[in-house]
Amino acid sequence: MFFFRARFIRFVPENAVTLRFAVYALLCINFAVHVPLARAESLPRLTVYTEQSAVVRDAKGAPSGFLVELMREMLRRAHVAGKVEVVPWKRAYQVALEKPNVLLFPTSFLRDREDRFHWLAPIFKVRWVLFKKRGSPLAIESLDDARRVERIAVYRGDARHQFLARQGFANLEVVSNPCLGRNMLVSGRVDLLVGSDLPPEQTGFAEQAALAGELETALELRTIKLYPVLSKGTDSAVVEACAKALESMLSDGTYAELYRTWYASPAYAAIPVTR
């Protein structure tokens, strides 16, 4: 009896300690694996909108490109679900004004837009320009000169359209697709086209690259910074998570690495920039 009791007394504590350690280790592993998933499930899913000019298409036709991959990585780090959808800008912008939990990119920063969204860190910059057909005799040295031409093609609802409209332009030919504006300029149906001087092969209009040689800059308007924005009413935890994720990408070299992947020239390297 004594021998049995002695073995029993030694056996139970040793295995109890081992069992406790095993259970604790399994709990730690389970916590480490499932906390990010639980966090993602607890945060609202975002509706993510961009426009055709901000993307390129991969081999399967899915949206890709520098800005798209940048936003996907931001959402991954923030543990926020959302799928990038390519829609007309006017529609995307209106939805972002009216509904919560919408991520919209890239959005031009204008003072009258400042209070309409939650602005994250700036991610890009472009130059707005007026294009004319190469070889055109038009001499455009000011906005007043541009007001005197017959027609200027503008993309419906985007910031450049709004900018010229606020400047009192009454000669705007509104188009539903930027490609249409380029075609109209090359064919002589409009005199000028407002756009950005980012080469078309680096946007969603790679098929328009052949037209780039038929355009030339008539007047540079301004340099503008582009941001991802979250709609008002978006869950504050989502705003904070996305802001921290994007800032970490800017500071740890992820932004620069992605940029080099998509752009051979540093001409548009816009980070760091401030308002």
C-alpha beads as a LAMMPS data file, in Angstrom:
LAMMPS data file: protein, C-alpha beads

275 atoms
274 bonds

1 atom types
1 bond types

-500.0 500.0 xlo xhi
-500.0 500.0 ylo yhi
-500.0 500.0 zlo zhi

Masses

1 110.0

Atoms # bond

1 1 1 0.000 0.000 0.000
2 1 1 2.787 2.407 0.871
3 1 1 4.537 1.731 -2.420
4 1 1 1.354 2.374 -4.396
5 1 1 0.620 5.600 -2.576
6 1 1 4.152 6.843 -3.087
7 1 1 3.960 6.233 -6.812
8 1 1 0.564 7.874 -6.955
9 1 1 1.744 10.971 -5.120
10 1 1 4.717 11.384 -7.474
11 1 1 2.751 10.624 -10.617
12 1 1 -0.091 13.097 -10.282
13 1 1 1.856 16.353 -9.762
14 1 1 4.331 15.656 -12.577
15 1 1 1.637 14.948 -15.129
16 1 1 -0.597 17.701 -13.841
17 1 1 2.167 20.231 -14.466
18 1 1 2.748 18.816 -17.927
19 1 1 -0.956 18.888 -18.687
20 1 1 -1.312 22.451 -17.479
21 1 1 1.629 23.540 -19.634
22 1 1 0.192 21.815 -22.691
23 1 1 -3.210 23.423 -22.214
24 1 1 -1.591 26.848 -21.705
25 1 1 0.523 26.447 -24.860
26 1 1 -2.515 25.446 -26.905
27 1 1 -4.458 28.427 -25.614
28 1 1 -1.613 30.776 -26.571
29 1 1 -1.419 29.335 -30.072
30 1 1 -5.165 29.507 -30.485
31 1 1 -5.195 33.123 -29.283
32 1 1 -2.381 34.126 -31.648
33 1 1 -4.082 32.540 -34.647
34 1 1 -7.635 33.649 -34.012
35 1 1 -7.300 37.171 -32.605
36 1 1 -6.613 38.743 -36.048
37 1 1 -9.517 36.769 -37.496
38 1 1 -11.808 37.786 -34.668
39 1 1 -10.700 41.376 -35.063
40 1 1 -11.462 41.300 -38.790
41 1 1 -14.868 39.780 -38.117
42 1 1 -15.637 42.432 -35.519
43 1 1 -14.915 45.360 -37.860
44 1 1 -17.428 46.353 -40.543
45 1 1 -16.672 45.327 -44.098
46 1 1 -15.803 48.226 -46.387
47 1 1 -17.203 48.998 -49.792
48 1 1 -14.066 49.856 -51.765
49 1 1 -14.408 51.995 -54.876
50 1 1 -11.909 53.231 -57.424
51 1 1 -12.137 54.361 -61.047
52 1 1 -10.787 52.907 -64.259
53 1 1 -7.999 55.456 -64.644
54 1 1 -6.502 54.339 -61.311
55 1 1 -6.099 50.666 -62.239
56 1 1 -4.556 48.283 -64.686
57 1 1 -5.948 44.837 -65.372
58 1 1 -4.105 41.605 -64.622
59 1 1 -4.117 38.544 -66.872
60 1 1 -7.535 37.524 -65.530
61 1 1 -9.023 40.966 -65.977
62 1 1 -9.054 41.784 -62.270
63 1 1 -8.103 45.287 -61.097
64 1 1 -4.460 45.701 -60.202
65 1 1 -1.783 48.372 -60.297
66 1 1 0.158 50.405 -57.773
67 1 1 -2.744 52.115 -56.012
68 1 1 -4.896 48.983 -55.943
69 1 1 -2.119 46.871 -54.433
70 1 1 -1.341 49.639 -51.957
71 1 1 -4.922 49.676 -50.709
72 1 1 -5.146 45.891 -50.562
73 1 1 -2.076 45.765 -48.349
74 1 1 -3.470 48.537 -46.150
75 1 1 -6.698 46.595 -45.633
76 1 1 -4.775 43.398 -44.925
77 1 1 -2.714 45.088 -42.227
78 1 1 -5.770 46.763 -40.775
79 1 1 -7.640 43.432 -40.678
80 1 1 -10.520 45.041 -42.549
81 1 1 -12.397 43.169 -45.267
82 1 1 -13.196 44.818 -48.590
83 1 1 -13.004 44.082 -52.308
84 1 1 -11.883 46.692 -54.818
85 1 1 -14.637 47.589 -57.280
86 1 1 -14.088 49.725 -60.387
87 1 1 -17.048 52.036 -60.997
88 1 1 -17.641 55.435 -62.633
89 1 1 -16.191 58.163 -60.446
90 1 1 -19.377 60.217 -60.099
91 1 1 -21.276 57.219 -58.777
92 1 1 -18.470 56.202 -56.411
93 1 1 -18.123 59.717 -55.056
94 1 1 -21.862 60.071 -54.475
95 1 1 -22.066 56.764 -52.614
96 1 1 -19.131 57.814 -50.424
97 1 1 -20.958 61.033 -49.568
98 1 1 -24.148 59.234 -48.611
99 1 1 -23.152 55.951 -46.965
100 1 1 -20.812 54.901 -44.146
101 1 1 -18.003 52.351 -44.431
102 1 1 -16.919 53.324 -47.947
103 1 1 -13.261 53.548 -48.970
104 1 1 -12.710 55.745 -52.027
105 1 1 -9.409 56.190 -53.839
106 1 1 -7.581 58.049 -55.246
107 1 1 -9.326 61.249 -54.165
108 1 1 -7.991 64.696 -55.011
109 1 1 -7.657 66.938 -51.992
110 1 1 -9.647 70.125 -52.417
111 1 1 -10.498 72.473 -49.570
112 1 1 -14.240 72.233 -50.132
113 1 1 -13.977 68.442 -49.782
114 1 1 -12.013 68.506 -46.543
115 1 1 -14.957 68.103 -44.167
116 1 1 -16.777 65.542 -46.286
117 1 1 -14.499 62.557 -45.594
118 1 1 -11.953 61.035 -43.252
119 1 1 -8.654 61.678 -45.040
120 1 1 -5.832 59.166 -44.679
121 1 1 -2.210 59.844 -45.639
122 1 1 -1.474 61.179 -49.147
123 1 1 -0.362 58.448 -51.527
124 1 1 0.285 60.103 -54.879
125 1 1 0.426 63.359 -56.767
126 1 1 -0.278 64.316 -60.354
127 1 1 -0.249 67.436 -62.485
128 1 1 -3.511 68.632 -63.973
129 1 1 -3.037 69.916 -67.498
130 1 1 -4.980 71.027 -70.524
131 1 1 -4.053 68.957 -73.571
132 1 1 -4.354 70.012 -77.185
133 1 1 -3.878 67.946 -80.311
134 1 1 -0.232 67.840 -81.310
135 1 1 0.466 70.477 -83.910
136 1 1 -2.585 72.547 -83.021
137 1 1 -1.994 76.291 -83.484
138 1 1 -3.887 77.064 -80.250
139 1 1 -1.824 79.205 -77.893
140 1 1 -3.103 78.707 -74.350
141 1 1 -1.179 80.719 -71.787
142 1 1 -3.880 81.271 -69.170
143 1 1 -7.316 80.150 -68.052
144 1 1 -8.753 83.156 -69.852
145 1 1 -7.308 81.817 -73.111
146 1 1 -8.908 78.448 -72.393
147 1 1 -12.292 80.061 -71.766
148 1 1 -12.267 81.388 -75.334
149 1 1 -11.991 78.037 -77.095
150 1 1 -15.171 76.386 -78.320
151 1 1 -15.109 73.116 -76.356
152 1 1 -13.079 71.466 -73.575
153 1 1 -13.654 67.792 -72.795
154 1 1 -13.990 66.981 -69.068
155 1 1 -14.666 63.706 -67.262
156 1 1 -18.064 63.876 -65.601
157 1 1 -17.968 64.630 -61.879
158 1 1 -14.233 64.394 -61.240
159 1 1 -12.171 67.050 -59.466
160 1 1 -10.885 68.621 -62.692
161 1 1 -14.430 69.032 -63.976
162 1 1 -15.393 70.656 -60.662
163 1 1 -12.314 72.890 -60.725
164 1 1 -13.086 74.330 -64.177
165 1 1 -16.788 74.658 -63.404
166 1 1 -15.963 76.706 -60.301
167 1 1 -13.741 78.899 -62.458
168 1 1 -16.826 79.805 -64.485
169 1 1 -16.099 77.791 -67.644
170 1 1 -19.182 77.580 -69.845
171 1 1 -17.543 75.651 -72.693
172 1 1 -17.196 72.237 -71.036
173 1 1 -18.060 69.114 -73.010
174 1 1 -18.858 66.537 -70.322
175 1 1 -17.953 62.922 -71.155
176 1 1 -18.721 59.743 -69.245
177 1 1 -15.369 58.104 -69.951
178 1 1 -11.862 59.629 -70.104
179 1 1 -11.092 57.509 -73.171
180 1 1 -13.914 59.233 -74.996
181 1 1 -12.404 62.628 -74.234
182 1 1 -9.062 61.585 -75.711
183 1 1 -10.736 60.274 -78.843
184 1 1 -12.739 63.470 -79.233
185 1 1 -9.598 65.590 -78.969
186 1 1 -7.635 63.532 -81.495
187 1 1 -10.562 63.544 -83.937
188 1 1 -10.996 67.318 -83.635
189 1 1 -14.414 67.252 -81.971
190 1 1 -13.103 69.285 -79.010
191 1 1 -10.291 71.835 -78.779
192 1 1 -8.845 70.890 -75.402
193 1 1 -8.956 68.053 -72.914
194 1 1 -8.403 68.410 -69.187
195 1 1 -6.479 65.508 -67.695
196 1 1 -3.413 64.446 -65.778
197 1 1 -0.001 64.023 -67.278
198 1 1 0.537 60.509 -65.971
199 1 1 1.344 58.409 -69.059
200 1 1 -1.668 56.304 -70.124
201 1 1 0.371 53.088 -70.140
202 1 1 0.657 53.512 -66.350
203 1 1 -3.117 53.755 -65.876
204 1 1 -6.210 51.790 -66.739
205 1 1 -6.077 53.258 -70.239
206 1 1 -3.041 51.418 -71.543
207 1 1 -4.944 50.846 -74.776
208 1 1 -4.859 54.622 -75.226
209 1 1 -1.065 54.815 -75.057
210 1 1 -0.849 55.095 -78.842
211 1 1 -2.808 58.333 -78.626
212 1 1 -0.360 59.908 -76.191
213 1 1 1.947 60.861 -79.041
214 1 1 -0.893 62.800 -80.652
215 1 1 -1.388 65.045 -77.614
216 1 1 0.697 67.829 -76.157
217 1 1 0.392 69.987 -73.083
218 1 1 -1.257 73.326 -73.728
219 1 1 -1.332 74.603 -70.138
220 1 1 -0.343 73.199 -66.763
221 1 1 -3.063 73.924 -64.227
222 1 1 -1.852 72.711 -60.836
223 1 1 -0.195 69.870 -58.944
224 1 1 -2.644 67.941 -56.811
225 1 1 -2.253 65.355 -54.055
226 1 1 -4.290 62.173 -54.022
227 1 1 -5.573 60.376 -50.945
228 1 1 -7.626 57.388 -49.894
229 1 1 -10.669 58.607 -47.968
230 1 1 -13.245 56.958 -45.762
231 1 1 -16.827 58.145 -45.756
232 1 1 -18.340 59.964 -42.816
233 1 1 -20.078 57.596 -40.434
234 1 1 -17.445 54.913 -40.957
235 1 1 -16.704 52.988 -37.778
236 1 1 -13.991 54.887 -35.855
237 1 1 -12.083 51.648 -35.250
238 1 1 -11.889 51.130 -39.014
239 1 1 -10.641 54.666 -39.593
240 1 1 -7.962 54.249 -36.927
241 1 1 -6.891 50.806 -38.155
242 1 1 -6.588 51.961 -41.781
243 1 1 -4.713 55.127 -40.812
244 1 1 -2.179 53.179 -38.742
245 1 1 -1.763 50.529 -41.435
246 1 1 -1.082 53.089 -44.154
247 1 1 1.350 55.046 -41.999
248 1 1 3.257 51.845 -41.266
249 1 1 3.540 51.157 -44.998
250 1 1 4.971 54.608 -45.598
251 1 1 7.526 54.245 -42.800
252 1 1 8.684 50.646 -43.261
253 1 1 9.515 50.873 -46.976
254 1 1 6.468 49.006 -48.301
255 1 1 5.205 52.027 -50.212
256 1 1 8.606 52.578 -51.853
257 1 1 8.919 48.896 -52.774
258 1 1 5.480 48.797 -54.371
259 1 1 6.187 52.038 -56.184
260 1 1 9.376 50.665 -57.734
261 1 1 7.463 47.570 -58.812
262 1 1 5.028 49.600 -60.889
263 1 1 6.929 52.707 -61.961
264 1 1 10.310 52.806 -63.619
265 1 1 10.583 56.577 -63.276
266 1 1 10.759 58.383 -59.917
267 1 1 9.024 61.431 -61.432
268 1 1 5.833 60.794 -59.487
269 1 1 7.390 59.763 -56.195
270 1 1 5.142 61.770 -53.941
271 1 1 5.977 60.428 -50.523
272 1 1 6.505 61.963 -48.102
273 1 1 4.132 64.776 -48.912
274 1 1 1.951 66.917 -46.703
275 1 1 -1.126 68.995 -47.336

Bonds

1 1 1 2
2 1 2 3
3 1 3 4
4 1 4 5
5 1 5 6
6 1 6 7
7 1 7 8
8 1 8 9
9 1 9 10
10 1 10 11
11 1 11 12
12 1 12 13
13 1 13 14
14 1 14 15
15 1 15 16
16 1 16 17
17 1 17 18
18 1 18 19
19 1 19 20
20 1 20 21
21 1 21 22
22 1 22 23
23 1 23 24
24 1 24 25
25 1 25 26
26 1 26 27
27 1 27 28
28 1 28 29
29 1 29 30
30 1 30 31
31 1 31 32
32 1 32 33
33 1 33 34
34 1 34 35
35 1 35 36
36 1 36 37
37 1 37 38
38 1 38 39
39 1 39 40
40 1 40 41
41 1 41 42
42 1 42 43
43 1 43 44
44 1 44 45
45 1 45 46
46 1 46 47
47 1 47 48
48 1 48 49
49 1 49 50
50 1 50 51
51 1 51 52
52 1 52 53
53 1 53 54
54 1 54 55
55 1 55 56
56 1 56 57
57 1 57 58
58 1 58 59
59 1 59 60
60 1 60 61
61 1 61 62
62 1 62 63
63 1 63 64
64 1 64 65
65 1 65 66
66 1 66 67
67 1 67 68
68 1 68 69
69 1 69 70
70 1 70 71
71 1 71 72
72 1 72 73
73 1 73 74
74 1 74 75
75 1 75 76
76 1 76 77
77 1 77 78
78 1 78 79
79 1 79 80
80 1 80 81
81 1 81 82
82 1 82 83
83 1 83 84
84 1 84 85
85 1 85 86
86 1 86 87
87 1 87 88
88 1 88 89
89 1 89 90
90 1 90 91
91 1 91 92
92 1 92 93
93 1 93 94
94 1 94 95
95 1 95 96
96 1 96 97
97 1 97 98
98 1 98 99
99 1 99 100
100 1 100 101
101 1 101 102
102 1 102 103
103 1 103 104
104 1 104 105
105 1 105 106
106 1 106 107
107 1 107 108
108 1 108 109
109 1 109 110
110 1 110 111
111 1 111 112
112 1 112 113
113 1 113 114
114 1 114 115
115 1 115 116
116 1 116 117
117 1 117 118
118 1 118 119
119 1 119 120
120 1 120 121
121 1 121 122
122 1 122 123
123 1 123 124
124 1 124 125
125 1 125 126
126 1 126 127
127 1 127 128
128 1 128 129
129 1 129 130
130 1 130 131
131 1 131 132
132 1 132 133
133 1 133 134
134 1 134 135
135 1 135 136
136 1 136 137
137 1 137 138
138 1 138 139
139 1 139 140
140 1 140 141
141 1 141 142
142 1 142 143
143 1 143 144
144 1 144 145
145 1 145 146
146 1 146 147
147 1 147 148
148 1 148 149
149 1 149 150
150 1 150 151
151 1 151 152
152 1 152 153
153 1 153 154
154 1 154 155
155 1 155 156
156 1 156 157
157 1 157 158
158 1 158 159
159 1 159 160
160 1 160 161
161 1 161 162
162 1 162 163
163 1 163 164
164 1 164 165
165 1 165 166
166 1 166 167
167 1 167 168
168 1 168 169
169 1 169 170
170 1 170 171
171 1 171 172
172 1 172 173
173 1 173 174
174 1 174 175
175 1 175 176
176 1 176 177
177 1 177 178
178 1 178 179
179 1 179 180
180 1 180 181
181 1 181 182
182 1 182 183
183 1 183 184
184 1 184 185
185 1 185 186
186 1 186 187
187 1 187 188
188 1 188 189
189 1 189 190
190 1 190 191
191 1 191 192
192 1 192 193
193 1 193 194
194 1 194 195
195 1 195 196
196 1 196 197
197 1 197 198
198 1 198 199
199 1 199 200
200 1 200 201
201 1 201 202
202 1 202 203
203 1 203 204
204 1 204 205
205 1 205 206
206 1 206 207
207 1 207 208
208 1 208 209
209 1 209 210
210 1 210 211
211 1 211 212
212 1 212 213
213 1 213 214
214 1 214 215
215 1 215 216
216 1 216 217
217 1 217 218
218 1 218 219
219 1 219 220
220 1 220 221
221 1 221 222
222 1 222 223
223 1 223 224
224 1 224 225
225 1 225 226
226 1 226 227
227 1 227 228
228 1 228 229
229 1 229 230
230 1 230 231
231 1 231 232
232 1 232 233
233 1 233 234
234 1 234 235
235 1 235 236
236 1 236 237
237 1 237 238
238 1 238 239
239 1 239 240
240 1 240 241
241 1 241 242
242 1 242 243
243 1 243 244
244 1 244 245
245 1 245 246
246 1 246 247
247 1 247 248
248 1 248 249
249 1 249 250
250 1 250 251
251 1 251 252
252 1 252 253
253 1 253 254
254 1 254 255
255 1 255 256
256 1 256 257
257 1 257 258
258 1 258 259
259 1 259 260
260 1 260 261
261 1 261 262
262 1 262 263
263 1 263 264
264 1 264 265
265 1 265 266
266 1 266 267
267 1 267 268
268 1 268 269
269 1 269 270
270 1 270 271
271 1 271 272
272 1 272 273
273 1 273 274
274 1 274 275
